[in-house]
Amino acid sequence: MLNITQSQRIDLLFAAMQDFFAAHPVGVLDAQQVIVPSHGVGVWLRYQLASQQGISARLNTDFFGTYQWTLYRRVLGNHIPRSAPFARQVIQWKLFAYFLAVLKQPEQYPQAQEVLKPLFERLSNSSHQQGKNQQRLLWKMAEQIAQVFANYVLYRPDWLVRWGKGQLLDMIPVLVNMDAKTPEWLLQRYSEMEVWQQFLWQTLFSEDFEKHQNIRRNFWQILDSNPAKRKVLPKSLTVFTVLQLPPSEFTFLKELARFIDIQFLHYNPSQEYWADSVDPLWLKQFELKNPKAAALFDSRHPLLTRMGKQARDIFALLAELSGNEMSSQGEWLDLFPAYFPNTLLGQIQHDVLHLVQPQKHCFKLQPQDDSIQVHACHSPLRQLEVLREQLMGWLSSDKSRKPADIVVFVPNLNDIAPLVRTVFSTQSGMYLPVHITGVAQADAEQLWQAITGRYSLLDGRFSIEDLLDWLALEAVQELYALSREDVQRLGELLADAGFRRGFDAVHLRETLADGDHDTRFTLEFALNRLMLGIAMPVQAVHAGVLAYEEVGRQDFELLAKLSRIYQDLAARRYLLKSQHKTLDKTPVKNQDHALHYSLQDWLSLLREELSSDFDHTTGTVGGKGVACALDELQHSLDLTQSSQLNLPFRFVLDEVGQILAQAPPGSVPTGKITFSRLGTLRPLPYKLVVMLNLDSGLFPARDNKNTFDLMSVMPAQRGDRSRLIDEQGAFLDGLLLAQEACWLFYNGFDVSDTQPRQPSGTVQELIEFIRDMLEIPDMLYAHIVHYHTLEPFELMNFQAGTLDADVVSGQSPSRLNHRQPRSYQGTWSVVAANLQQQFAAVKWLDQDLVHPVQVQQGLISLDYIIRQLCRPASHFLSQSRVQQIARQDLPAIFEPLSLNKLDEYHIRALHQQQPDQLAQGHLQAILPVGSAAMAYWKKSQAEAARNRQRLRRYGEQETALTERVLMLEPWQLRVQIPQDEQCQLWLSQYPYKQKGQRQLRYWLEHLAWHIQRNTQAADVQQGIGQRVIVLSDSTLIYQPITAKDATAHLLKWLDVWQQASSAPWVLPPNLVLHASGVQYDAEQQQASIKNLDSLRKTWLDGIQFWPVHEQEDCAQHRDWQLILRGQDAGQLFAEFMQQHAIVLYQPIKQFSQVLDQ
């Protein structure tokens, strides 16, 4: 007997289930059997039973398909499989193997060649147009066809029966009847599609499908003819709500009801008959074409009929049992609630229950009614921040509310799960416990990446970034006994040794052009340099390899582990190249020498990897997850006897990865605030239902277009599913099952502009529906729709009654409201006030240099002072104990095609250090690839010869230096000056190019030298004490200066250094000197400021084609941005130039000369 009980309240259905259990007791060792639509519903039932009875025992919950095949095995015997042999992945394997065989041996499949010709032509055109691997496209095509076949098994079994008999559906008349304007070529395409689909089904699957059908027929025949077999059936069965009800499943329940009592507990949004109600939008379109026929249809409540199509179809199937048929089989019981709260949410639930079309502008919204809220934010992160504040207020307002009363549905939960953990992990204010359920296990996915990385890394470009990302995985670090610091050090060593991309020369040549034989910058290249550096830590070439000279003893063990990693990767390098493998661990010389193995062999290899190399993950969450995925794949192989199918290894890895990603643990309700994917906890009730990320284009999701799906072109049938209808139904369920409140969130703005964004069409329909309900439509934006600021600390969040009029461009302030965050008003309100206050202008700008200043005690390096004077912003921040996080450059992943500035400097330095011994091999880790290497080498040789010639104009060799202590009352400076203090010429050569800050360095060193040597006026007149610096692009000459004048000038710069430590010094020397901001007139013997406007523009905007974050003499540099916040940077610079530039920079211009520029 089939009894149907329906209600809009899940708690009433639960009570009916308990009554059914009481009326149908089971034995002491037996359990009540319940069919549930999801794992979450089963867990909820156990929680409810435990809360009422103190324990939840003797209750089995199963999915319909699983329990159906359990009954088959009970009645027909254990030789029957545990589930249907038509899983999508199994169908895909068989299709791919068959396609591959037909393409490789066409002479053995003449009929398949003819029938599948349109399919293979499509494959050929796609691979040619997209430039993709044909085998990969073949795998994808098999997946698409497998998906439609799996849907046919569930929703169109009658088609498959006909196809198995060699009959076609005769689609053309049906399609023409649906739309007479369908073009002929499209009809022909659908006809061809059915032909090859029928051929594939009959050839590969019809025999198994017939066996499957025989199991069903034998099941019913035995039950009809053998009363003894009926005893193995349960005495009763409960179906606790359904989310889908294909006709085949419903037929099974009706037949089973002839032998046992079945209680069908159905969640129905409405108590009225609405099986013939239609979508209001569809009705409007239909009315334009057929106004008379449209009068026969009714839409009734727009929310229900627009979003509840799935529930309507299930109700229509159940309604077919009403009347005489139902009276002979069971009873139909309605348990609908009589009371709804007097709120906007309660009114909507009441109207849907009674199918009442609300009259326009008749509902009076109470000021305290917040049962429905819509929140517009700027990003998912901001949504979560706002949600946290709102939840704190909601829980605090009623002590009976608990975190377990709250569920948060998210369409793309996997994407925002890390943000949820971040926002709700904070301990400030009220702690809100949350649980994210139904998402893929991050530990399992990371372990799988660690296992497959040893195969897949060499299947791509294999860049240093790819290798380091793989080494950063915890399972890999445990495998090779590495720490995070070890991985960081390996990255530094490999980058310095020249690794860019490619495993070795053979691997790199796969992506090089013909004739390109430069195979440097691979992992093998860098590893050889590092290993040679252990034996000979000097810059020397041995057997064509340049030793890496900076290998330390502490790196020896680390490089041994790197060598092991290299060997492990080499041993597995060819396994993804084709469908070949070797079972032993010895390296494969090439893919042609490998053996041909089956699906079972690949699976055995993966199990061996997991149990041997990654045995440390046994018992962990990640290890259990990967093991379960491999078990699931093994189960599919055993079920369908597909273990001997031959598939490329890459597709086996993809299949396991897909199992991990798409089959996460089922969503379950918890005692915390539950975050779940939208639709996975239907139809469970909660006091507060929250839905996030209801953005247009994201929700409701659509099914991916499958061009092979004939169901999409043929007339729809009752019970068909689509993702769009599923998510609309989940949205409606959330609205109707919320007991107290329903909150909706979406991204109403884009962080890149100020233009508003509309929510999902489904949310927009609800908003418009509510506006039509309200007695005062403007109350919608005053009490229901809330717009939030980009940041939680914006000033308006802390001002009571502030209307967020500036947030939404084009919106009227009267239509906007803004709710203050709660937790920020306490701890963080002072911080917010400080952040919002305007910075007052600093009063040190118009002050002259003060002398004497407080002198730092002890011995100070002049080099240290010079470095800080050259970087005044960094100097000020360091003395203020403010440290900005340095920008970290990622390692280069491409071979160099040219030399950068740093490499050019390095080559010049090597030429200068080894003028006669340097060979091209010493630069193999620097020179660009290809023919450019020789060009740059010759260029560097010519430049080095030129620089040596320029040096010989002034002397044969550089002046030897030593360190001295310069006593300059009250300073004690450690300086580097010539060994012979009384020498007449200080000659230096550097591989740098001229820069303003270097002119300052050489000038201050020049002053220190003349103070130490006590240069007198007579020496100056004779030109004794000249300094010459030969740079790569110019020659600097500093004329002698008396010790007295040198002391005065150096003391001024020491005073600047002291003042710049306590107040910003807005006068970067590189900008003033390099751009000739100060010019000296020898005839007039005075300096003047030139090009002030140009200098100011460069200071404000920086130099073109050079990132501003690297320009320390630009106001847009992050250090200056922090220091000069709220001030006029251009005005400050101009004032500094006027007050200090002449005093400080005139002597440099007066005593220096630039030659050979």
Secondary structure, DSSP 8 states (H G I E B T S, - for coil): -EEEEEES-HHHHHHHHHHHHHHS---TT--EEEE-SSHHHHHHHHHHHHHHHS---SEEEE-HHHHHHHHHHHHH-TTS-SS-S--HHHHHHHHHHHHHHHHH-GGG-HHHHHHTHHHHHHHHHHHHHH---HHHHHHHHHHHHHHHHHHHHHH-HHHHHHHHTT----HHHHHHHH-TT--HHHHHHHHHHHHHHHHHIIIIIHHHHHHHHHHHHHHHHHHHH-GGGGGGS-SEEEEE--S---HHHHHHHHHHTTTSEEEEEEE-S-SS--TTB--HHHHHHHHHH-HHHHTT-B--SHHHHHH-HHHHHHHHHHHTT-THHHHHH--EEE---S---SSHHHHHHHHHHHT----TT-B---TT--SEEEEEESSHHHHHHHHHHHHHHHHHT-TT--GGGEEEEETTHHHHHHHHHHHHT--SSS---EEE-S---HHHHHHHHHHHHHHHGGGS--BHHHHHHHHTSHHHHHHTT--HHHHHHHHHHHHHHT--B-SSHHHHHTTS-TT-----SSHHHHHHHHHHHHH--SS-EETTEE--TT--GGGHHHHHHHHHHHHHHHHTTTTTTSSEE-SSSS--S-GGGSEE--HHHHHHHHHHHHHTTTGGGTTSHHHHHHHHHHHHHHHHHHHHT-TT----HHHHHHHHHHHHHH--------SSEEEEETTTTTT--EEEEEE---BTTTSS------TT-STTTS---TT---HHHHHHHHHHHHHHHEEEEEEEEEE-B-TTSS-B--B-HHHHHHHHHHHHHBSSTTHIIIIIEEE--SSTTSGGGGSTT---TTTSTT--GGG------SGGGTTTHHHHHHHHS-----TTTT----SS-----SEEEHHHHHHHHH-HHHHHHHHTT------------S--SS--HHHHHHHHHHHHH-TTT--GGGGTTTS-STTHHHHHHHHHHHHHHHHHHHHHTT-SS---EEEEEEEETTEEEEEEEESSTT-SEEEEE-S----HHHHHHHHHHHHHHHHHHT--HHHHHTTTTEEEEE-SS-EEEE----HHHHHHHHHHHHHHHHHHTTS-----HHHHHHTT-EEEETTTTEEEE--HHHHHHHHHH--TTS-GGG-TTSTTSHHHHHHTTTS-HHHHHHHHIIIIIHHHHHHHHHHEEEE--
